[in-house]
Amino acid sequence: MMEDMKIKEEYKTLLKTLGLKDEDFERFDGKYVSYEHDEKKGIRLYDPHYRTSYNEYIDIDGWSSWSKEKNSFMADLLKPTHEEVAKKLSGNIKPDQEIIDVELKKKFGEKIRGDKDKR
């Protein structure tokens, strides 16, 4: 069973700037999930197994980058993917016009859109 690690409130605020949520603080045990703070560099997270909601890159040593580095490599890399997923989940997807034309021709034959000149 994991033992909770005490986190100062001021550090919780800084950890939230990394994207952590309140429920993530229950996962801090000092062994598998931890953090360290430096006055000049900010705060960084130790979470080699991504047990928290942190969604940026964690290096092979298990540490995130320092908060003052404002490293958003993963978010920048995945931004187009997240936008596409959000669009699909919202249901506001507009099908490609070519796909619509093919499907209409299957259903109604050749006399559709653009065929009025052939009449």
HELIX and SHEET records of a PDB file:
HELIX    1   1 GLU A    9  THR A   17  1                                   9    
HELIX    2   2 ASP A   22  ARG A   27  5                                   6    
HELIX    3   3 SER A   67  GLU A   69  5                                   3    
HELIX    4   4 PHE A   73  SER A   90  1                                  18    
HELIX    5   5 GLN A   97  PHE A  108  1                                  12    
HELIX    6   6 LYS A  116  LYS A  118  5                                   3    
SHEET    1   A 2 SER A  34  ASP A  38  0                                        
SHEET    2   A 2 GLY A  42  TYR A  46 -1                                        
END                                                                             
